């Protein structure tokens, strides 16, 4: 039997249109489309490759077929960059609490809110007849919570699911008795602290373990040709409750009761300890990720697993401000001087720079005419340059540009020839904003490593005296007075990192392992997590990157890709165009949330491992590089990044808790557009910044990985990201451009002086770093060889040095790694 979808056949020459236009003109001729094709359509346009690709004839039926996905409500391409103000985005560990709650649920799960309420009221009315939940006292609340907890231990699966739904309704704030979103959030906090106090979380972990090991459900899902929302019902209910508990309890409210604060700290310690099946909860969730990616459990609701994993790591290890505090304390313990500045405050005070290619917007009309009338007369190099400058070009143009980049070695000029006679308009005044005042000058204090001072002294001694003294940085006999002054200046700005101290200790342990004895290792949450994931860390990294690849908007449909839409596709596919549009928005939103969670997980782990021990960070970073993390991130940014950041894949009236408090309006094209007045999508900009920070951490001080950026021609990709007028994102883009500038050649530097100036103004300086005009002999050789050969020396040093060396003095990683 086939489902009927009424779709108006459009003229093949008609331009692709937005969501509302497409929806309002769909009531004429009918096309018969099978259920299988609709599901195939959803997977293909979602971009994750959950099934075989759609052929050209089928693709012609899709809206906005030039893009190959559901249309995102973003800025029009005709809007100039000069019209865009700075994005008032404040980077943080998470978005607002209400936004984080709403992203847990897909829009397809909407009908389950009513089902949860029904299950709770049946259980509640069996014991309380004449009162509402909000009218009971604390003792009665606790008694009913204990009754529900006891009912979870029944053998019958249907009864257990019914009780779990009742508990989920409590965690959702018993919204049926609330009249506003604020009231729902109040009762959420109260109910969740109550549930945690009676021991609900431990019972949920046991049930989750049972569902993970449920071989019958796994084998049934493997045999199914198409997985839908119904296949993961039990898992979704459990993960929903656990996520709501973790997300709510980690919110620190000054008005919390003293006993709640004690409960929060106890829960934080338990969550990071190996109390759940002799491993932290995060390790169990990592196991679910690898089981899903291996194909043994395709029904796992991966978005909810990743969100819970992210929030568990964030709660147990701490966010970015906690990291800064830990760093300050560790430096004090090691006797190191304090940090020259608070990096978080400095970044928040910075303003975005004007994008290098903004002048192209001033001559947009002239360029259109010139390309139309004199296309054959324009040099190919200049045409490539113009394409590079246009931040809103179509995907087809970008593909052509990538081919041209291979030929011109990424030497794209910043200024198109006609721009030379143009007059820049006055800058658009920005509204005053509260920003910290810094003295005029560069935002960052310069840093110098001990190794840099040694190199400078060695070269000076060889030049003026003719001999060297190794690592001696104090003897300056025979050197000219200017060299003395230079050394003094370098030492004034010398910065010793925690990593250098840790490396020196490791070298000492390796030289005299018996005399030094065992190292006293602090068993903090980071150390416990690292020991838990170490035996399977490579598999975890590969699994996360596979899901990230499937969720990336630039991914193409492949038959061997994993299906990440198991917890968003309904049992019955849409039968109307509006339902199809709603599902399309839901699919795109689903993928964006997955990218957000994975990017945050990887960044948090890298930062915490680096602070805990440098070789923990190096080991994880090494496996990310081996799993092609660097080209994957570059592939992610090789898109219309401005369109991605301004995408509006959300329906505000369907977000929780709005959808359970207010009466839902009729679903129309206008209601789909409602609430889309924000300047940007917070989660997408957050994801982009996280991915750039990960790329910076993987390539910093690593020559071979920097050469990978050059080999993969990342310069034009990164320059396109500078179009986003957000200071923090631009800073990390400029850092990535800075490390490879010396390898891009003199012509690239000459043609990109605006970018060079922005690097000088925004990025921290190393006093004797020749980043801009370094010796180009390094890049004259063949760097297009096998990347595995480039990174091979790191394999031969980091792994044995860390794993074997650590086993000699108490950490015991080698024993765990052999398992």
MIVEX-121279 format. One line per 8 residues: number of its first residue (from 1); their letters; for each residue x, y, z of C-alpha. Coordinates in Angstrom, 2 decimals, padded with zeros to 5 digits. Example, Ala and Ser with C-alpha at 12.3 -4.5 7.8 and 13.67 -1.06 7.14 Angstrom:
BEGIN
1 = as = 012.30 -004.50 007.80; 013.67 -001.06 007.14
END
This chain:
BEGIN
1 = xxxxxxxx = 000.00 000.00 000.00; 001.38 003.39 -000.84; 000.98 006.71 000.89; -000.23 009.68 -001.10; 001.59 012.96 -001.02; 000.24 015.90 -002.92; 003.11 017.81 -004.46; 002.69 020.35 -007.17
9 = xxxxxxxx = 004.95 019.67 -010.13; 007.15 022.68 -010.61; 008.62 024.05 -013.77; 012.17 022.77 -014.16; 013.43 026.26 -014.88; 011.87 027.85 -011.80; 014.19 029.13 -009.08; 014.27 027.19 -005.77
17 = xxxxxxxx = 012.11 028.85 -003.16; 011.93 029.13 000.59; 009.84 027.11 002.94; 006.71 029.24 003.05; 006.44 029.81 -000.72; 006.79 026.12 -001.38; 004.14 025.23 001.17; 001.58 027.74 000.04
25 = xxxxxxxx = 001.43 026.57 -003.56; 001.10 022.81 -003.12; -002.45 021.87 -003.98; -002.72 020.77 -007.53; -001.57 017.65 -009.44; -000.81 014.51 -007.44; 002.20 012.22 -007.65; 002.12 008.71 -006.22
33 = xxxxxxxx = 005.17 008.12 -004.02; 005.80 004.97 -002.05; 006.61 004.94 001.65; 010.06 003.61 000.91; 010.86 006.52 -001.37; 009.71 009.08 001.21; 011.98 007.54 003.82; 014.78 007.50 001.28
41 = xxxxxxxx = 014.06 011.14 000.53; 014.33 012.07 004.20; 017.66 010.32 004.63; 019.15 011.78 001.48; 018.14 015.37 001.98; 019.14 015.14 005.61; 022.63 014.53 004.31; 023.60 011.67 006.57
49 = xxxxxxxx = 023.60 008.84 004.12; 021.28 006.53 006.00; 020.35 004.75 002.78; 021.20 004.55 -000.89; 021.45 007.84 -002.74; 018.49 009.33 -004.56; 018.81 009.30 -008.31; 018.56 012.41 -010.47
57 = xxxxxxxx = 014.92 011.84 -011.43; 013.87 011.57 -007.79; 016.05 014.51 -006.79; 014.28 016.70 -009.34; 011.09 016.37 -007.27; 012.71 017.83 -004.15; 012.34 021.46 -003.11; 015.46 023.59 -003.44
65 = xxxxxxxx = 017.07 020.87 -005.50; 020.18 022.88 -006.19; 021.18 022.52 -002.59; 020.12 018.92 -002.14; 018.60 019.37 001.29; 015.57 020.88 002.99; 015.72 024.64 002.64; 017.16 026.38 005.65
73 = xxxxxxxx = 015.72 029.73 006.56; 018.90 031.79 006.35; 019.98 035.17 005.03; 019.47 035.99 001.42; 022.56 035.80 -000.69; 022.03 039.33 -001.94; 022.70 040.85 001.47; 026.16 042.38 001.58
81 = xxxxxxxx = 028.68 041.63 004.25; 029.00 045.32 005.03; 025.35 045.28 006.20; 025.96 042.60 008.80; 026.73 043.82 012.33; 028.92 041.96 014.78; 027.21 038.83 016.04; 026.42 039.42 019.71
89 = xxxxxxxx = 027.28 035.88 020.69; 028.59 035.05 024.15; 030.49 031.79 024.19; 029.71 029.59 027.16; 029.72 025.97 028.27; 026.09 025.56 027.22; 023.18 027.53 025.86; 020.38 028.77 028.10
97 = xxxxxxxx = 018.74 026.09 030.23; 015.44 026.23 028.35; 017.22 025.80 025.00; 019.21 022.82 026.29; 016.00 021.19 027.53; 014.18 021.69 024.24; 017.02 020.17 022.19; 016.63 016.86 024.02
105 = xxxxxxxx = 013.34 016.16 022.25; 012.74 015.85 018.54; 009.51 017.30 017.21; 008.44 013.78 016.29; 008.27 012.94 020.02; 005.57 015.55 020.64; 002.65 013.11 021.14; 004.57 011.30 023.89
113 = xxxxxxxx = 004.20 014.23 026.30; 000.49 013.45 026.60; 001.24 009.75 027.02; 003.66 010.46 029.88; 001.04 012.56 031.65; -001.57 009.83 031.26; 000.73 007.19 032.77; 001.54 009.42 035.75
121 = xxxxxxxx = -002.07 010.28 036.48; -003.11 006.62 036.42; -000.44 005.77 039.00; -001.13 008.91 041.02; -004.92 008.52 041.18; -004.54 004.97 042.43; -003.25 006.42 045.72; -004.33 010.08 045.83
129 = xxxxxxxx = -007.93 010.91 044.89; -008.78 014.50 045.74; -005.57 016.51 045.34; -003.16 017.56 042.64; 000.57 016.85 042.78; 001.31 020.53 043.37; -001.05 020.56 046.39; 000.69 017.77 048.32
137 = xxxxxxxx = 003.27 018.34 051.04; 006.89 017.18 050.94; 006.22 013.94 052.84; 003.48 012.91 050.41; 005.70 013.77 047.45; 008.47 011.58 048.83; 006.09 008.70 049.54; 004.77 008.66 045.98
145 = xxxxxxxx = 008.28 008.92 044.51; 009.30 005.86 046.55; 006.22 003.98 045.32; 007.18 004.70 041.71; 010.75 003.61 042.39; 009.57 000.30 043.85; 007.33 -000.25 040.82; 010.36 -000.03 038.51
153 = xxxxxxxx = 011.50 -003.43 039.76; 008.58 -005.34 038.24; 009.32 -008.05 035.69; 006.65 -007.09 033.16; 008.20 -004.90 030.49; 005.00 -002.98 029.71; 004.40 -002.18 033.38; 008.00 -001.07 033.81
161 = xxxxxxxx = 007.77 001.26 030.80; 004.53 002.73 032.15; 006.16 003.54 035.49; 009.21 004.98 033.74; 006.93 007.30 031.77; 005.32 008.43 035.03; 008.76 009.25 036.44; 009.62 011.08 033.22
169 = xxxxxxxx = 006.47 013.19 033.63; 007.66 014.16 037.10; 011.08 015.07 035.70; 009.32 017.17 033.06; 007.78 019.30 035.80; 004.23 017.85 036.00; 003.37 020.39 033.33; -000.33 019.50 033.30
177 = xxxxxxxx = -000.77 021.41 036.57; 001.32 024.44 035.55; 000.21 027.60 033.77; 003.56 029.05 032.67; 006.99 027.93 031.54; 008.58 029.40 034.67; 006.28 027.29 036.83; 007.19 024.18 034.85
185 = xxxxxxxx = 010.90 024.85 035.39; 010.31 025.40 039.12; 008.58 022.05 039.53; 011.20 020.37 037.36; 013.93 021.36 039.82; 011.87 020.33 042.81; 010.84 016.95 041.39; 014.30 016.09 040.06
193 = xxxxxxxx = 016.04 016.78 043.37; 013.35 014.65 045.01; 013.89 011.79 042.55; 017.64 011.94 043.04; 017.28 011.95 046.81; 015.26 008.72 046.82; 017.83 006.90 044.61; 016.14 007.02 041.21
201 = xxxxxxxx = 019.30 007.62 039.18; 021.00 004.38 040.27; 017.87 002.41 039.38; 017.79 004.06 035.95; 021.43 003.12 035.33; 020.63 -000.52 036.07; 017.68 -000.45 033.67; 019.84 001.21 031.03
209 = xxxxxxxx = 022.39 -001.57 031.40; 019.62 -004.12 030.88; 018.50 -002.38 027.69; 022.07 -002.15 026.37; 022.52 -005.89 026.88; 019.09 -006.74 025.43; 020.23 -008.98 022.59; 016.67 -009.59 021.37
217 = xxxxxxxx = 016.07 -005.89 020.71; 019.46 -005.54 019.02; 018.95 -008.51 016.71; 015.44 -007.33 015.85; 016.74 -003.87 014.96; 019.52 -005.32 012.81; 017.01 -007.33 010.77; 014.68 -004.37 010.20
225 = xxxxxxxx = 015.10 -002.60 006.86; 014.05 000.75 008.35; 014.43 001.82 011.98; 011.95 004.31 013.43; 011.17 006.06 016.69; 009.21 003.08 018.04; 012.28 000.82 018.10; 013.99 002.88 020.81
233 = xxxxxxxx = 011.07 003.71 023.10; 012.44 002.14 026.30; 015.91 003.60 025.79; 014.57 007.05 024.99; 012.44 007.21 028.14; 015.37 006.22 030.37; 017.83 008.56 028.65; 015.33 011.42 028.83
241 = xxxxxxxx = 015.01 011.09 032.60; 018.77 010.78 033.13; 019.52 013.77 030.90; 016.93 015.95 032.63; 018.40 015.01 036.01; 022.01 015.75 035.03; 021.16 018.96 033.14; 018.93 020.31 035.92
249 = xxxxxxxx = 021.12 019.44 038.90; 024.23 021.00 037.39; 022.40 024.34 037.11; 023.63 026.30 040.12; 020.87 028.53 041.46; 021.72 030.86 044.38; 018.20 030.29 045.73; 018.76 026.53 046.12
257 = xxxxxxxx = 018.24 025.01 049.54; 021.39 024.01 051.48; 020.44 020.33 051.27; 020.15 020.65 047.49; 023.72 021.95 047.29; 024.91 018.93 049.26; 022.94 016.61 046.96; 024.52 018.31 043.92
265 = xxxxxxxx = 028.10 017.82 045.12; 027.42 014.21 046.14; 025.88 013.47 042.76; 028.83 015.08 040.96; 031.26 012.84 042.84; 029.18 009.70 042.20; 028.78 010.48 038.52; 032.55 010.67 038.02
273 = xxxxxxxx = 033.37 007.61 040.14; 033.34 003.97 038.97; 030.21 003.19 040.96; 028.04 002.13 038.03; 029.08 -001.35 036.91; 032.64 -000.57 038.10; 033.01 002.27 035.61; 031.94 005.91 035.37
281 = xxxxxxxx = 028.67 006.59 033.62; 030.57 008.29 030.78; 032.41 005.06 029.95; 029.09 003.20 029.70; 027.80 005.83 027.27; 031.00 005.62 025.21; 030.32 001.90 024.95; 026.85 002.63 023.56
289 = xxxxxxxx = 028.41 004.89 020.92; 030.83 002.21 019.70; 028.13 -000.48 019.74; 025.93 001.76 017.61; 028.69 002.52 015.10; 029.65 -001.14 014.80; 026.13 -001.93 013.52; 025.19 -004.21 016.42
297 = xxxxxxxx = 022.61 -001.78 017.86; 021.28 000.52 015.12; 018.22 001.40 017.21; 020.17 003.32 019.87; 018.92 006.95 020.08; 022.33 008.42 019.43; 021.42 012.09 019.87; 020.23 011.48 023.42
305 = xxxxxxxx = 023.25 009.31 024.22; 025.64 012.01 023.02; 023.81 014.77 024.86; 023.88 012.79 028.11; 027.56 011.95 027.56; 028.40 015.62 026.99; 026.51 016.84 030.06; 027.98 014.07 032.23
313 = xxxxxxxx = 031.53 015.04 031.24; 030.75 018.73 031.69; 029.22 018.17 035.14; 031.90 015.84 036.50; 035.02 017.46 035.03; 033.90 021.09 034.87; 033.47 023.71 032.18; 035.84 026.28 030.71
321 = xxxxxxxx = 035.79 028.64 033.70; 036.48 025.73 036.05; 039.35 024.73 033.77; 040.83 028.20 034.10; 040.57 027.97 037.88; 042.21 024.52 037.95; 045.01 025.84 035.75; 045.68 028.75 038.12
329 = xxxxxxxx = 045.77 026.41 041.14; 048.11 023.95 039.42; 050.54 026.71 038.49; 050.61 027.84 042.11; 051.29 024.28 043.30; 054.18 023.92 040.84; 055.66 027.28 041.82; 055.09 028.84 038.41
337 = xxxxxxxx = 054.33 032.54 037.93; 050.66 033.47 037.44; 049.11 033.62 034.01; 049.74 036.90 032.18; 046.00 037.37 031.59; 042.63 035.64 031.81; 042.10 034.33 028.29; 038.31 034.09 028.70
345 = xxxxxxxx = 038.02 037.77 029.63; 040.37 038.87 026.86; 038.44 036.98 024.18; 035.11 038.33 025.42; 036.46 041.88 025.19; 037.67 041.54 021.59; 035.74 042.91 018.65; 035.36 041.18 015.32
353 = xxxxxxxx = 037.53 042.35 012.46; 036.11 043.29 009.10; 036.34 040.28 006.78; 039.18 040.55 004.26; 036.92 040.26 001.23; 034.19 042.69 002.28; 035.09 045.18 -000.47; 033.60 042.85 -003.07
361 = xxxxxxxx = 030.15 043.74 -001.80; 030.67 047.38 -002.83; 030.95 046.49 -006.51; 028.43 043.67 -006.62; 026.34 045.22 -009.34; 029.35 046.14 -011.48; 030.76 042.65 -011.13; 027.50 041.06 -012.23
369 = xxxxxxxx = 027.54 043.17 -015.35; 031.25 042.56 -015.96; 030.89 038.80 -015.60; 027.91 038.80 -017.97; 029.35 041.02 -020.71; 033.09 040.39 -020.49; 033.30 036.91 -019.09; 035.70 035.75 -021.79
377 = xxxxxxxx = 038.07 038.65 -021.11; 038.56 038.09 -017.38; 041.71 036.25 -016.42; 041.03 032.89 -014.82; 043.12 033.77 -011.76; 041.04 036.87 -011.09; 037.81 034.95 -011.59; 038.97 032.41 -009.02
385 = xxxxxxxx = 039.81 035.27 -006.70; 036.33 036.70 -007.01; 034.74 033.34 -006.24; 036.94 033.08 -003.19; 035.73 036.48 -002.04; 032.02 035.81 -002.41; 030.76 034.41 000.91; 027.38 033.39 -000.49
393 = xxxxxxxx = 028.28 031.50 -003.64; 026.36 028.35 -004.45; 027.73 024.90 -003.76; 028.37 024.33 -007.45; 030.58 027.39 -007.60; 032.46 026.22 -004.54; 033.17 022.88 -006.15; 034.62 024.63 -009.16
401 = xxxxxxxx = 036.70 026.80 -006.89; 038.16 023.82 -005.09; 039.32 022.46 -008.43; 040.91 025.78 -009.27; 042.64 025.88 -005.89; 044.54 022.76 -006.86; 045.94 024.60 -009.83; 046.78 027.98 -008.34
409 = xxxxxxxx = 048.20 026.64 -005.07; 045.66 028.60 -003.03; 047.16 031.96 -004.00; 043.94 033.94 -004.10; 044.28 037.75 -003.96; 042.22 039.64 -001.46; 041.39 042.53 -003.76; 039.72 042.25 -007.11
417 = xxxxxxxx = 041.30 044.63 -009.66; 038.21 046.84 -010.02; 038.18 047.45 -006.25; 041.24 049.69 -006.48; 039.19 052.66 -007.62; 036.39 052.11 -005.12; 035.87 054.34 -002.11; 035.09 052.55 001.15
425 = xxxxxxxx = 031.87 053.78 002.81; 031.97 055.05 006.39; 031.67 052.26 008.96; 028.23 051.44 010.24; 027.86 052.67 013.85; 027.36 049.85 016.33; 025.20 050.19 019.44; 027.27 050.67 022.58
433 = xxxxxxxx = 027.87 047.46 024.47; 029.34 046.78 027.86; 032.88 045.66 027.23; 035.91 045.81 029.46; 038.36 048.60 028.74; 041.89 047.54 027.94; 044.85 049.83 027.33; 045.61 050.56 023.72
441 = xxxxxxxx = 047.84 047.93 022.22; 047.84 044.23 021.53; 045.35 042.17 023.55; 047.81 039.42 024.48; 051.08 039.55 026.37; 053.86 037.94 024.31; 055.27 034.58 025.37; 058.68 032.97 024.95
449 = xxxxxxxx = 059.58 029.34 025.59; 062.83 028.22 027.19; 063.56 026.38 023.97; 063.27 029.64 022.02; 065.81 031.36 024.27; 068.21 028.45 023.86; 067.87 028.54 020.08; 068.46 032.30 020.00
457 = xxxxxxxx = 071.58 032.00 022.18; 072.96 029.10 020.17; 072.62 030.97 016.89; 074.15 034.12 018.43; 077.14 032.22 019.87; 077.75 030.43 016.59; 077.67 033.74 014.73; 079.78 035.92 017.02
465 = xxxxxxxx = 082.00 033.48 018.93; 082.06 030.26 016.96; 081.14 027.80 019.71; 078.01 026.61 021.54; 077.23 025.84 025.19; 074.22 023.56 024.85; 071.30 024.45 027.12; 073.17 027.17 029.04
473 = xxxxxxxx = 071.03 030.33 028.91; 072.98 032.40 031.46; 076.45 032.78 029.94; 076.58 035.76 027.60; 080.35 036.38 027.64; 081.64 037.63 024.30; 078.24 038.56 022.90; 077.47 042.14 021.81
481 = xxxxxxxx = 075.45 044.48 024.02; 072.33 044.36 021.79; 072.29 040.58 022.20; 072.36 041.06 025.99; 069.35 043.35 025.76; 067.53 040.89 023.53; 068.12 038.03 025.95; 066.92 040.18 028.84
489 = xxxxxxxx = 063.70 040.99 026.97; 063.15 037.35 026.07; 063.58 036.25 029.68; 061.15 038.91 030.87; 058.44 037.29 028.77; 059.45 033.67 029.35; 056.46 031.43 029.91; 056.78 027.99 031.47
497 = xxxxxxxx = 053.72 025.83 030.90; 052.41 023.05 033.10; 053.07 020.65 030.23; 056.81 021.45 030.28; 057.00 020.58 033.98; 055.13 017.33 033.39; 057.45 016.39 030.51; 060.51 017.13 032.65
505 = xxxxxxxx = 059.15 014.88 035.40; 058.51 012.08 032.92; 062.08 012.34 031.65; 063.35 012.13 035.21; 061.22 009.07 035.89; 062.54 007.40 032.77; 066.17 008.09 033.66; 065.94 006.77 037.22
513 = xxxxxxxx = 062.72 004.76 037.58; 063.85 002.79 040.63; 065.37 005.58 042.68; 062.49 007.98 042.13; 059.83 005.44 043.11; 056.13 005.52 042.34; 054.41 008.75 041.45; 051.55 009.85 043.65
521 = xxxxxxxx = 048.70 010.19 041.20; 045.68 012.18 042.30; 042.59 010.12 041.46; 040.48 013.02 040.31; 037.49 012.70 038.00; 039.64 013.33 034.92; 042.11 010.60 035.90; 039.29 008.12 036.57
529 = xxxxxxxx = 037.67 008.88 033.24; 040.94 008.52 031.37; 041.68 005.17 032.98; 038.17 004.03 032.08; 038.32 004.93 028.39; 042.02 004.16 027.78; 041.64 000.49 026.71; 039.20 001.43 023.92
537 = xxxxxxxx = 040.09 005.08 023.35; 040.95 004.63 019.63; 037.57 002.98 018.99; 035.76 005.76 020.86; 037.46 008.46 018.80; 036.70 006.68 015.53; 033.05 006.22 016.53; 032.59 009.88 017.43
545 = xxxxxxxx = 034.15 011.02 014.16; 032.00 008.60 012.14; 028.87 010.10 013.66; 030.22 013.61 013.14; 030.83 012.80 009.49; 027.29 011.45 009.10; 025.82 014.59 010.71; 027.94 017.10 008.79
553 = xxxxxxxx = 025.92 019.18 006.31; 028.55 018.58 003.61; 028.21 014.79 003.77; 026.83 012.96 000.77; 024.55 009.93 000.82; 026.45 006.65 000.90; 025.17 003.14 001.23; 027.73 002.20 003.90
561 = xxxxxxxx = 027.07 005.21 006.18; 025.47 004.83 009.58; 021.87 005.91 010.08; 021.73 008.61 012.76; 018.02 009.29 012.22; 016.70 006.30 014.19; 015.33 008.54 016.96; 013.74 011.15 014.69
569 = xxxxxxxx = 011.93 009.25 011.90; 008.32 008.37 012.83; 006.67 005.01 012.32; 004.39 006.43 009.65; 005.93 008.75 007.14; 004.32 012.16 006.46; 001.23 012.24 004.28; 001.06 016.00 003.65
577 = xxxxxxxx = 003.53 018.57 002.46; 003.46 020.47 005.76; 004.26 017.30 007.69; 007.13 016.68 005.29; 008.41 020.20 005.89; 008.16 019.72 009.65; 010.08 016.45 009.44; 012.69 018.09 007.22
585 = xxxxxxxx = 013.27 020.83 009.80; 013.42 018.16 012.51; 016.05 016.15 010.60; 018.28 019.19 010.04; 017.87 020.26 013.67; 018.66 016.72 014.81; 021.94 016.71 012.91; 022.94 020.16 014.18
593 = xxxxxxxx = 022.44 019.04 017.79; 024.60 015.95 017.21; 027.41 018.12 015.79; 027.10 020.43 018.78; 027.35 017.56 021.29; 030.31 015.81 019.63; 032.31 019.01 019.20; 031.78 019.88 022.87
601 = xxxxxxxx = 032.74 016.36 024.02; 035.99 016.31 022.06; 037.01 019.80 023.15; 036.27 019.15 026.83; 038.24 015.90 026.81; 041.22 017.47 025.06; 041.38 020.40 027.47; 040.92 018.35 030.64
609 = xxxxxxxx = 043.39 015.67 029.58; 045.98 018.31 028.67; 045.67 019.89 032.10; 045.71 016.55 033.92; 048.74 015.22 032.02; 050.17 016.34 028.71; 050.67 012.79 027.43; 047.02 011.93 028.04
617 = xxxxxxxx = 046.21 014.79 025.71; 048.84 013.70 023.18; 047.54 010.14 023.11; 043.96 011.22 022.45; 045.01 013.84 019.90; 047.14 011.29 018.09; 044.20 008.94 017.58; 042.01 011.80 016.42
625 = xxxxxxxx = 044.62 012.60 013.78; 044.86 008.94 012.76; 041.06 008.88 012.39; 041.25 011.79 009.88; 039.86 014.40 012.24; 041.78 017.23 010.52; 040.37 016.70 006.99; 036.94 016.01 008.49
633 = xxxxxxxx = 036.84 019.41 010.20; 038.10 021.09 007.03; 035.37 019.27 005.09; 032.83 020.61 007.59; 033.97 024.20 006.98; 034.07 023.73 003.21; 030.49 024.95 002.90; 028.61 028.22 002.98
641 = xxxxxxxx = 029.47 028.72 006.62; 027.46 031.93 006.93; 024.37 030.10 005.74; 025.00 027.35 008.29; 025.37 029.80 011.17; 022.23 031.75 010.27; 020.12 028.65 009.57; 016.78 028.53 011.38
649 = xxxxxxxx = 016.01 024.84 011.74; 013.65 025.22 014.66; 009.93 025.59 015.27; 009.53 027.65 018.43; 005.93 026.63 019.13; 007.00 022.97 019.29; 009.92 023.51 021.68; 009.68 022.21 025.24
657 = xxxxxxxx = 008.30 023.52 027.58; 006.35 025.92 025.35; 004.52 023.09 023.62; 003.17 021.58 026.87; 002.05 024.85 028.48; 000.47 026.72 025.58; -002.16 025.48 023.20; -000.51 024.51 019.95
665 = xxxxxxxx = -001.64 026.49 016.91; -002.53 024.81 013.67; 000.58 023.80 011.80; 000.92 026.13 008.82; 003.75 027.63 006.85; 003.43 030.78 008.97; 003.73 028.87 012.24; 006.85 027.15 010.93
673 = xxxxxxxx = 008.38 030.59 010.39; 007.30 032.00 013.77; 010.07 033.00 016.16; 012.83 033.08 013.54; 013.93 036.62 014.33; 017.30 035.78 015.86; 020.46 036.96 014.15; 022.15 033.55 014.24
681 = xxxxxxxx = 021.73 029.98 015.46; 023.49 029.65 018.83; 024.21 025.93 018.58; 025.70 026.18 015.08; 028.04 029.03 015.98; 028.98 027.17 019.17; 029.78 024.05 017.12; 031.92 025.99 014.63
689 = xxxxxxxx = 033.99 027.59 017.39; 034.46 024.22 019.11; 035.65 022.56 015.90; 038.11 025.39 015.26; 039.46 025.06 018.80; 039.87 021.31 018.33; 041.77 021.91 015.09; 044.02 024.40 016.87
697 = xxxxxxxx = 044.77 021.95 019.66; 045.62 019.17 017.22; 048.02 021.30 015.16; 049.68 023.55 017.77; 053.48 023.04 017.81; 053.08 020.03 015.49; 054.92 020.65 012.24; 053.64 017.50 010.55
705 = xxxxxxxx = 050.01 018.34 011.32; 050.52 021.93 010.21; 051.75 020.55 006.90; 048.50 018.58 006.70; 046.64 021.90 006.75; 048.81 023.04 003.85; 048.39 019.77 001.94; 044.60 019.87 002.28
713 = xxxxxxxx = 044.57 023.51 001.06; 042.87 024.84 004.16; 043.75 028.51 003.61; 040.81 029.43 001.31; 038.44 027.35 003.45; 039.53 029.15 006.60; 039.43 032.54 004.90; 035.76 031.97 004.09
721 = xxxxxxxx = 035.13 031.42 007.80; 036.45 034.94 008.46; 033.22 036.20 006.88; 031.51 035.47 010.20; 031.81 038.67 012.21; 032.32 037.10 015.61; 035.55 037.83 017.46; 036.15 034.44 019.05
729 = xxxxxxxx = 035.58 032.49 015.86; 037.82 034.85 013.90; 040.57 034.49 016.51; 040.81 030.72 016.12; 040.63 030.97 012.33; 043.51 033.47 012.37; 045.53 031.17 014.63; 045.18 028.37 012.09
737 = xxxxxxxx = 046.21 030.68 009.27; 049.18 031.97 011.26; 050.80 028.57 011.76; 050.82 027.84 008.04; 051.58 031.32 006.69; 055.28 030.70 006.16; 054.50 027.62 004.03; 052.01 029.37 001.73
745 = xxxxxxxx = 054.68 031.39 -000.02; 055.55 035.03 -000.59; 052.86 035.56 -003.21; 050.09 034.41 -000.85; 051.31 036.77 001.86; 051.53 039.62 -000.61; 047.96 039.02 -001.78; 046.52 038.62 001.72
753 = xxxxxxxx = 047.89 041.57 003.65; 044.55 042.26 005.34; 044.60 038.78 006.78; 048.23 039.23 007.85; 047.31 042.48 009.61; 044.40 040.80 011.38; 046.72 038.04 012.61; 049.11 040.64 013.99
761 = xxxxxxxx = 046.30 042.49 015.78; 044.39 039.52 017.21; 046.77 036.61 017.83; 049.38 036.29 020.58; 052.98 036.86 019.50; 056.09 034.83 020.16; 058.90 037.37 020.21; 061.33 035.46 018.00
769 = xxxxxxxx = 058.77 033.55 015.93; 059.26 034.04 012.20; 055.66 033.08 011.41; 055.18 035.69 008.71; 058.46 035.71 006.84; 060.14 032.47 007.82; 062.59 030.43 005.83; 060.63 028.99 002.92
777 = xxxxxxxx = 063.13 026.22 002.27; 061.05 023.98 004.53; 058.10 024.01 002.17; 060.05 023.71 -001.05; 060.22 019.93 -000.78; 057.46 017.51 -001.64; 054.84 017.84 001.08; 052.20 016.05 -000.95
785 = xxxxxxxx = 053.45 012.63 000.11; 051.78 010.08 002.29; 050.35 011.68 005.42; 050.99 008.49 007.34; 054.71 008.94 006.69; 054.55 012.52 007.93; 053.07 011.54 011.29; 055.08 008.35 011.75
793 = xxxxxxxx = 057.74 009.87 014.06; 055.03 010.83 016.52; 053.88 007.20 016.70; 057.39 006.09 017.58; 057.79 008.59 020.41; 054.55 009.48 022.14; 052.97 006.05 022.63; 055.95 004.12 024.07
801 = xxxxxxxx = 057.16 007.17 025.98; 053.79 007.61 027.64; 052.26 004.16 028.03; 055.38 002.22 028.94; 056.93 005.07 030.88; 053.82 005.60 032.98; 053.71 001.94 033.97; 057.10 002.30 035.64
809 = xxxxxxxx = 055.88 004.67 038.32; 052.39 003.91 039.38; 049.82 004.93 036.76; 049.59 001.43 035.28; 048.33 002.51 031.85; 050.30 -000.13 030.01; 048.44 -002.88 031.84; 045.07 -001.33 030.97
817 = xxx = 046.13 -000.64 027.40; 047.11 -004.30 026.81; 043.56 -005.36 027.67
END
